[in-house]
């Protein structure tokens, strides 16, 4: 009997029957129902409710929302692919997650939470001016538009692998559901939908890990096959910045990357600030870090499991998997395909990750556009109806644009490295702006704008140059050993060839060969250095005249005695038409009054 062809095997694995579709549709309906409830049945929804949940949200749902929002399908599918192709070095990035949580809790949240801002970029206006606020907001908007199509595309790949349905058929359907419940329900709908989607995400990955391990013969088999292939690695202690993954870049570079995307970022900051107290926010961050580390470990293990499953017949070489990030869905159909409903659970989990990330980004875009664009530059306050129209229009328009950009993303290769690189274009300079505001009191508004522009320009140049060199084969990343010796189906072997005109990698400009995890660090560093230099040239701030409540508590103890104690009411009132009563109270350097109570 002839061996089946790769096409026949691929079709046989697409056993996504009516029960699986029902499970998938149920997840979409639950998300939509949450939006309907908070939009139409939970009472009157004010702008503060829509964007900040009335600042009365509970710790656990917010923490689950943080996890679900950050772990898009990019992480769920991209991380296992990373382990399968390049080995276990990436797992050491978990240290950077831990350090990010400590940094946010100690150095950042004590400032921003006390200000009770809706948009994190309101803080930049208080520290610098309204142009600084606008600059930070624009960086965020551009970053979201770069990143969101990737987050949408990845789960569509998974759906395509298990069902055969075209990516551009399922993408608009799922995105319409997300746009709907985000548009009508606001932050409360987003957070509670994230809770359901977060459980679906964890459940899907645990299910795959447990059943897949059983099928290959146990965890010891998974470990041994990966150990034999060189995928189990001790920390790479090299200090060469051109190496793709070393312990140094994963921890230090990863710290900058994580902080720019899940710390100093409106999408995540909005959740920290919707909690009633700083203590609540710190607990939420702790849960977020613990949950993130757990999910990273599960995703990494699933990557090792994929190799243990296909250790003697690489599905990328045979084209059983059409794209790198379809490896996990392929394994899911092999291990769970015969059980009605389980593949549906997996696809629902991956799409849950995408929906939570997209809804978070859309809700945050509403906050930024309303607070930082309309309210900042409009002379008269918006009416309640106008505010409602602006918030919901942003969700619909931005969501629709990002769906269209999926056509571009599918041409751009492996998603984990690509998305991290694109995020760093705006994330690095954005992190630099907040760091100079919090930790460098000498920096003035001119220095901030020049530094931010310089950082953004450098990152656009480096990231686009690196992506172009990678796309043309001038930069390559050697993978761990892969073989097709044990394949039991027929296929047409395709040898990967290098473009004839391609230059040797050593001829590529050195900064283009920099590890992608250094991008956020480099963008932040360029922004800070240029801002400091320009500020001293144009006249650095007199530190003693600043209000120390705008600076991180980490540096307050090192600063001289203050000459003035209040922030201009114009700066506070300009951004949100808020009625604020200020009391001038003698302050100590750490920002406490004579009774030891914080006042704002």
C-alpha positions in Angstrom: 0.0 0.0 0.0 1.4 3.4 -1.0 2.2 5.9 1.7 -0.2 8.8 1.9 0.9 12.1 0.5 1.5 15.2 2.6 -1.7 16.7 1.1 -3.8 13.7 2.0 -2.4 13.6 5.5 -3.0 17.3 6.0 -6.6 17.0 5.0 -7.1 14.0 7.3 -5.9 16.0 10.2 -8.5 18.7 9.6 -11.2 17.0 11.6 -12.9 20.1 13.0 -16.5 18.8 13.3 -19.7 20.4 14.5 -18.9 19.9 18.2 -15.6 21.8 17.8 -17.3 24.6 15.9 -19.9 24.8 18.6 -17.3 25.2 21.3 -15.5 27.9 19.3 -18.8 29.8 18.7 -19.8 29.5 22.4 -16.6 31.3 23.3 -17.5 34.1 20.9 -21.1 34.3 22.1 -20.0 34.5 25.8 -17.7 37.4 25.0 -20.5 39.2 23.1 -23.0 38.6 25.9 -20.7 40.2 28.4 -20.5 43.3 26.2 -24.3 43.3 25.9 -24.7 43.1 29.7 -22.4 45.9 30.5 -23.5 48.0 27.6 -27.3 47.8 28.1 -28.2 46.2 31.4 -25.7 47.4 34.1 -27.0 50.9 34.4 -25.8 54.2 33.0 -22.2 54.0 31.7 -20.2 57.3 32.1 -17.0 58.0 30.4 -15.1 57.1 33.5 -16.9 53.8 33.7 -16.3 53.1 30.0 -12.6 53.8 30.2 -11.6 53.1 33.8 -14.4 50.9 35.3 -15.2 53.7 37.7 -11.8 53.0 39.3 -13.5 50.4 41.5 -12.4 47.2 39.8 -11.4 44.1 41.8 -7.9 42.7 42.0 -8.4 39.2 40.5 -10.3 40.1 37.3 -7.9 42.9 36.6 -4.9 40.6 37.2 -6.4 38.0 34.8 -7.1 40.7 32.3 -3.4 41.8 32.5 -2.3 38.2 31.8 -4.9 37.6 29.0 -4.2 41.0 27.4 -0.5 40.6 27.2 -0.4 36.9 26.1 -1.8 37.2 22.7 -1.7 34.4 20.2 1.8 35.6 19.3 3.0 34.2 22.6 0.9 31.0 22.6 2.0 30.0 19.1 5.3 31.9 18.7 7.0 30.7 21.9 6.6 26.9 21.1 7.9 27.6 17.6 10.9 29.4 19.2 11.7 26.3 21.3 11.2 23.9 18.5 13.6 25.7 16.1 16.1 27.4 18.3 16.2 25.6 21.7 15.4 26.4 25.3 17.5 29.6 25.7 14.4 31.8 25.5 13.1 30.4 28.8 15.6 32.5 30.8 13.6 35.6 29.7 11.4 34.8 32.7 13.9 36.7 34.9 13.1 39.9 33.0 9.4 39.5 33.8 10.1 39.3 37.5 12.3 42.4 37.4 9.7 44.3 35.4 7.1 43.7 38.1 9.5 44.9 40.8 10.4 48.0 38.8 6.7 48.9 38.2 5.7 48.4 41.8 8.5 50.4 43.3 9.4 53.1 40.9 6.4 53.9 38.6 3.0 53.1 40.1 3.5 55.3 43.2 3.6 58.3 41.0 1.0 57.6 38.3 -1.6 56.0 40.6 -1.6 59.0 42.9 -2.2 61.3 40.0 -5.5 59.5 39.1 -5.0 60.0 35.4 -7.1 58.3 32.8 -4.4 58.3 30.1 -0.8 57.7 31.3 0.2 60.4 28.9 -1.5 63.0 31.0 1.4 62.6 33.3 3.8 63.8 30.5 1.8 67.0 30.3 2.2 67.6 34.0 5.9 66.9 33.9 6.7 68.7 30.6 3.9 70.2 28.4 1.0 69.2 26.2 3.3 68.6 23.2 5.1 65.9 25.2 1.7 64.4 26.0 0.8 64.4 22.3 4.2 62.9 21.3 3.8 60.0 23.8 0.2 59.4 22.6 1.2 59.3 19.0 3.9 56.7 19.8 1.3 54.5 21.5 -1.2 54.8 18.6 1.4 53.9 16.0 2.7 51.0 18.1 -0.8 49.6 18.5 -1.5 49.8 14.7 1.8 48.0 14.0 1.2 45.3 16.6 -2.6 44.5 16.5 -2.7 43.0 13.0 0.0 40.5 14.1 -2.1 39.6 17.1 -5.1 39.0 14.9 -3.3 37.1 12.2 -1.7 34.5 14.5 -4.8 32.7 15.8 -6.3 32.8 12.3 -3.2 30.7 11.3 -4.2 28.2 13.9 -7.8 28.1 12.7 -6.6 27.6 9.2 -4.4 24.7 10.2 -7.1 22.8 12.0 -10.1 23.6 9.7 -8.7 24.6 6.3 -10.8 27.8 6.5 -9.0 30.8 4.8 -7.4 33.3 7.2 -9.2 36.2 5.6 -12.6 34.5 6.1 -12.3 33.9 9.9 -10.4 37.1 10.8 -13.2 39.6 10.0 -15.8 37.4 11.8 -13.9 37.2 15.0 -12.8 40.8 15.0 -16.4 42.0 14.5 -17.3 40.2 17.8 -14.4 41.8 19.5 -15.2 45.3 18.2 -18.8 44.8 19.2 -18.3 43.9 22.9 -15.5 46.4 23.3 -17.6 49.1 21.7 -20.7 48.6 23.7 -19.4 47.4 27.1 -16.2 49.4 27.8 -13.5 48.5 30.3 -15.7 46.3 32.5 -16.8 44.2 29.5 -13.2 43.9 28.4 -11.9 42.9 31.8 -14.6 40.3 32.5 -14.3 38.9 28.9 -10.6 38.7 29.6 -11.2 36.6 32.7 -13.2 34.0 30.7 -10.7 34.1 27.8 -7.8 33.8 30.3 -9.1 30.6 31.7 -9.7 29.3 28.2 -6.1 30.2 27.3 -4.6 28.4 30.3 -6.9 25.4 29.9 -6.1 25.0 26.2 -2.3 25.0 26.8 -2.5 22.7 29.8 -4.7 20.3 27.8 -2.2 20.2 24.9 0.7 19.7 27.3 -0.8 16.8 29.2 -2.3 14.9 26.3 0.8 15.4 24.1 3.1 14.2 26.9 1.0 11.1 27.3 1.1 10.3 23.6 4.9 10.5 23.2 5.5 8.3 26.2 6.0 10.6 29.1 7.9 13.7 30.2 11.2 11.7 30.4 10.9 11.0 26.6 10.2 14.7 25.9 13.3 15.6 27.9 15.6 13.0 26.5 14.7 13.7 22.8 15.3 17.4 23.3 18.5 16.8 25.2 19.8 14.6 22.5 19.1 17.2 19.8 20.8 20.0 21.8 17.6 21.9 22.6 18.0 21.7 26.3 20.6 24.5 27.0 22.3 26.0 30.0 22.5 29.8 30.0 24.6 31.3 27.2 26.9 33.7 29.1 28.3 35.3 26.0 28.4 39.2 26.1 28.3 39.4 22.3 25.4 41.8 21.5 25.1 40.2 18.0 24.1 36.8 19.3 20.4 36.3 19.0 19.8 34.9 22.5 22.2 35.1 25.4 21.4 35.2 29.1 22.4 38.9 29.2 20.1 40.0 26.4 17.2 37.8 27.6 17.4 39.4 31.1 18.5 43.0 30.5 17.2 43.5 27.0 14.1 41.5 28.0 13.5 43.8 31.0 13.4 46.9 28.7 11.2 45.0 26.2 8.7 43.8 28.9 8.6 47.2 30.6 7.9 49.0 27.4 5.0 46.6 26.4 3.5 45.6 29.8 4.6 48.3 32.1 4.8 51.9 30.6 2.1 51.2 28.1 -1.5 52.6 28.1 -3.0 49.2 27.5 -1.6 47.8 30.7 -1.4 51.0 32.7 -5.1 51.5 32.3 -5.7 48.3 34.2 -3.3 49.2 37.0 -5.0 52.6 37.4 -8.6 51.3 37.4 -8.0 49.7 40.8 -8.9 51.9 43.9 -5.5 51.9 45.7 -1.8 51.6 45.0 -1.8 48.5 47.2 -4.4 46.8 45.0 -2.4 47.6 41.9 0.7 46.1 43.4 -1.1 42.9 44.3 -2.5 42.8 40.7 1.0 43.1 39.3 2.3 40.3 41.5 -0.5 38.0 40.2 0.2 39.1 36.7 3.9 38.3 37.0 3.2 34.9 38.6 0.6 34.0 35.9 2.9 35.2 33.1 5.8 33.1 34.3 3.5 30.1 34.5 2.2 30.6 31.0 5.7 31.2 29.6 6.8 27.9 31.1 3.8 26.0 29.7 4.4 27.5 26.2 8.1 26.6 26.3 7.3 23.1 27.4 4.8 22.8 24.5 7.7 23.7 22.1 9.8 20.9 23.5 6.8 18.6 23.2 6.4 19.5 19.5 10.0 18.5 18.9 9.5 15.2 20.8 6.4 14.5 18.6 8.1 15.3 15.3 11.7 14.6 16.2 12.2 12.3 13.2 9.9 14.0 10.6 10.0 17.8 10.5 6.6 19.1 9.3 8.2 22.3 8.1 10.5 20.5 5.6 7.7 18.3 4.4 5.3 21.3 4.2 2.7 19.5 6.4 2.7 22.8 8.3 2.5 25.6 5.8 4.0 28.2 8.2 6.3 28.0 11.2 3.6 29.2 13.6 1.2 26.4 12.6 3.4 23.8 14.4 1.4 23.8 17.6 -2.1 23.6 15.9 -0.7 20.7 13.8 0.3 18.8 16.9 -3.1 19.6 18.5 -4.9 17.9 15.7 -2.6 14.9 15.9 -3.1 14.5 19.6 -6.6 15.8 20.2 -8.3 15.5 16.8 -10.1 12.3 17.6 -11.8 13.8 20.6 -14.8 15.9 19.7 -14.7 19.3 21.3 -11.0 19.3 22.4 -9.6 20.9 19.3 -12.4 23.5 19.6 -11.2 24.2 23.1 -7.7 24.8 21.9 -8.7 27.1 19.0 -11.0 28.9 21.4 -8.1 29.4 23.8 -5.8 30.8 21.1 -8.5 33.1 19.8 -9.3 34.1 23.4 -5.7 35.4 23.7 -6.2 37.4 20.5 -9.6 38.8 21.5 -8.3 39.9 24.9 -5.3 41.6 23.4 -7.3 43.3 20.7 -10.1 44.5 23.1 -7.5 45.9 25.5 -5.8 47.8 22.8 -9.0 49.2 21.4 -10.3 50.3 24.8 -6.9 52.0 25.4 -7.0 53.7 22.1 -10.4 55.1 23.1 -8.9 56.6 26.2 -5.9 58.0 24.4 -7.8 59.6 21.6 -10.4 61.1 23.9 -8.1 62.3 26.7 -5.0 63.2 24.7 -6.3 64.5 21.4 -9.8 65.7 21.8 -9.8 67.1 25.4 -6.3 68.5 25.2 -6.8 70.6 22.1 -10.5 71.3 22.3 -11.4 74.7 23.9 -14.9 73.7 25.0 -15.8 70.4 26.9 -17.4 67.6 25.0 -20.9 66.8 25.8 -21.8 63.3 27.2 -23.2 62.3 23.8 -20.1 63.6 21.9 -17.8 61.8 24.3 -19.8 58.6 23.8 -19.5 58.9 20.0 -15.8 59.6 20.1 -15.0 56.6 22.3 -17.0 54.1 20.3 -16.0 55.5 16.9 -12.3 55.0 17.8 -13.0 51.3 18.6 -14.8 50.7 15.3 -12.4 52.6 13.0 -9.1 51.3 14.5 -10.4 47.8 14.7 -11.4 47.8 11.0 -8.1 49.3 9.9 -6.1 46.6 11.8 -8.2 43.8 10.2 -7.2 45.2 6.8 -3.6 45.2 7.7 -3.6 41.4 8.3 -3.0 41.1 4.5 0.4 42.8 5.1 1.4 40.8 8.1 1.0 37.4 6.5 4.0 38.2 4.2 6.4 39.0 7.1 7.6 35.6 8.6 7.9 34.2 12.1 5.7 36.3 14.4 7.5 36.2 17.8 10.7 38.0 16.7 8.9 40.2 14.2 6.3 41.4 16.7 9.0 42.1 19.3 11.0 44.1 16.8 8.0 46.2 15.7 7.0 46.9 19.2 10.4 48.2 20.0 10.2 50.9 17.3 7.9 52.9 19.4 8.2 51.0 22.7 11.9 51.9 23.3 11.5 55.7 22.8 8.2 55.6 24.7 10.0 53.9 27.7 12.8 56.5 27.4 10.3 59.4 27.7 8.7 58.0 30.9 12.1 57.2 32.4 13.5 60.7 31.8 10.3 62.1 33.3 10.5 59.9 36.4 14.2 59.7 37.0 16.0 62.7 35.3 14.6 65.9 36.7 17.1 68.0 34.7 15.4 67.1 31.4 13.2 69.9 30.0 10.5 69.7 27.4 12.8 70.6 24.5 15.2 67.8 25.5 12.3 65.4 25.7 10.9 66.1 22.3 14.4 66.1 20.6 15.4 62.9 22.5 12.1 61.1 21.7 12.4 62.0 18.0 16.0 60.9 17.9 15.2 57.6 19.6 12.3 56.9 17.2 14.3 57.8 14.1 17.2 55.5 15.1 14.8 52.6 15.9 12.9 53.0 12.6 16.2 52.9 10.7 17.6 49.8 12.6 14.4 47.7 12.7 13.5 48.3 9.1 17.1 47.6 8.0 17.2 44.4 10.1 13.8 43.2 8.8 14.9 43.9 5.2 18.2 42.0 5.6 16.4 39.1 7.2 13.7 38.9 4.5 16.3 38.9 1.7 18.4 36.2 3.4 21.3 38.4 4.3 20.7 37.7 8.0 20.0 34.1 9.0 19.5 32.3 12.3 20.7 28.7 12.4 18.2 26.3 13.8 18.7 23.2 15.9 18.9 19.9 14.0 15.8 18.8 12.1 15.4 15.6 10.2 12.9 13.9 7.9 14.4 10.4 8.1 11.4 8.9 10.0 8.6 10.3 7.8 5.9 7.7 6.8 4.2 9.8 4.2 5.3 11.0 0.8 6.3 14.6 0.1 8.4 16.7 -2.3 11.6 17.8 -0.5 12.4 21.4 -0.8 15.9 22.6 -0.2 16.2 26.1 1.2 18.5 28.2 -0.9 20.1 31.5 -0.4 19.4 34.3 -2.8 22.3 34.4 -5.3 22.9 38.2 -4.9 22.8 38.1 -1.1 25.8 39.5 0.7 27.6 37.5 3.4 26.1 38.3 6.8 29.3 39.9 8.0 28.8 42.6 5.3 25.5 43.6 6.8 25.7 46.8 8.9 26.6 45.8 12.5 23.5 47.5 14.1 21.2 45.6 11.8 22.7 42.4 13.2 22.1 43.4 16.8 19.9 40.9 18.7 16.2 42.0 18.4 15.9 42.0 22.2 18.3 44.9 22.5 16.0 47.1 20.4 13.9 48.5 23.2 17.0 49.1 25.3 18.8 50.9 22.5 15.8 53.0 21.7 15.4 54.0 25.4 19.1 54.7 25.8 19.3 56.9 22.7 16.3 58.8 23.8 17.7 59.4 27.3 21.2 60.5 26.2 20.0 62.9 23.6 17.4 64.4 25.9 20.0 65.0 28.6 22.5 66.6 26.3 19.9 68.9 24.7 18.4 69.8 28.1 21.8 71.0 29.4 22.5 72.9 26.2 19.1 74.7 26.3 19.0 75.2 30.0 18.3 72.2 32.4 15.5 72.4 34.9 16.2 73.8 38.4 15.5 70.7 40.4 14.7 72.5 43.6 11.7 74.3 42.0 10.1 71.1 40.8 7.2 69.3 42.5 8.8 66.0 43.7 5.5 64.2 43.4 6.1 64.1 39.6 9.4 62.2 40.2 9.8 58.5 41.2 10.1 57.9 44.9 13.4 56.0 44.1 15.2 59.3 43.5 13.4 61.7 45.8 15.6 61.0 48.8 18.6 62.2 46.8 17.2 65.5 45.8 17.7 69.0 47.4 15.0 70.8 49.5 12.1 72.1 47.4 11.3 75.8 46.9 7.7 75.3 45.8 5.3 72.6 46.6 2.4 72.6 44.1 1.8 71.8 40.5 0.2 74.4 38.3 -3.6 74.0 38.3 -3.5 74.8 34.6 -1.5 71.6 33.9 -4.0 69.5 35.8 -7.1 71.1 34.4 -6.0 71.4 30.8 -6.3 67.7 30.0 -9.6 66.6 31.4 -11.8 69.5 32.5 -11.6 68.1 36.0 -12.5 70.1 39.1 -9.6 69.9 41.5 -9.2 71.6 44.8 -5.5 72.0 45.7 -4.3 72.6 49.3 -0.7 73.9 49.8 0.7 71.6 52.5 4.3 71.7 53.6 6.0 68.6 52.1 9.0 66.6 53.1 11.2 65.3 50.3 9.4 62.0 50.2 6.0 63.6 49.6 4.3 63.1 52.9 2.7 65.9 55.0 3.4 66.5 58.6 0.8 63.9 59.6 2.5 61.3 57.5 -0.5 61.2 55.0 -0.2 61.4 51.3 -2.0 64.4 49.8 -2.8 65.3 46.3 
